[in-house]
């Protein structure tokens, strides 16, 4: 999943989706300048950050 798809899934702006990918521990794989979100680990990551401002 890329950041545009993440933004759609979470109903946030693409800028906010990119900010989420820069949080330490975010389930991402960086390939050059491309960022891919690891879907299988996304729910766990979000659950760990419930109540936080991301």
N, C-alpha and C positions, 0 to 999 in steps of 0.2 A: 504494500500500500504506500502511496506517496503522500506528500503533505496536502495536496489538493483533495485527495480522497479522504484523508483524515479530517480535514476541515468540514467536509460534507457530512461525514459520519457523526462528528461531535457537534455539528451546527454552530461552528465558530468561523471566524475569518481565517483566510490562509495565513495571514501574519501571525495570528494566535496559534495556529497549528504549528508553524515553524518555531515559535517560542517554546512550545511544549517539547519539541524534538531536541532542544538545547539544554533541557533540564538533566542534571546528572542522574544516571540510572534509567533514562528513557530508553525504551526498547527499539533502538534504531540501528541500522546498518548504513554506514556512509561509504559510498562508492564514488570516489572523486568528489565532485560537487553535488552529486545526487544523494538524496536521503530516502531510505526505505524504512517503513515502520514494520516491526515484526508483530503481526496481528495476534499470534498465539500468546504473546506476552503483554499485549496492550491492556486487557481487562485487569490483570494483576497490578500493573503499574498505576492505572487510574484508581483502583481500590486503595492502594497504599497512600494515595494523595487526596483522599476524600476530606473535604473541609479546608483544604489549602487553596491559596490563590496561586494559580499557575501562570 
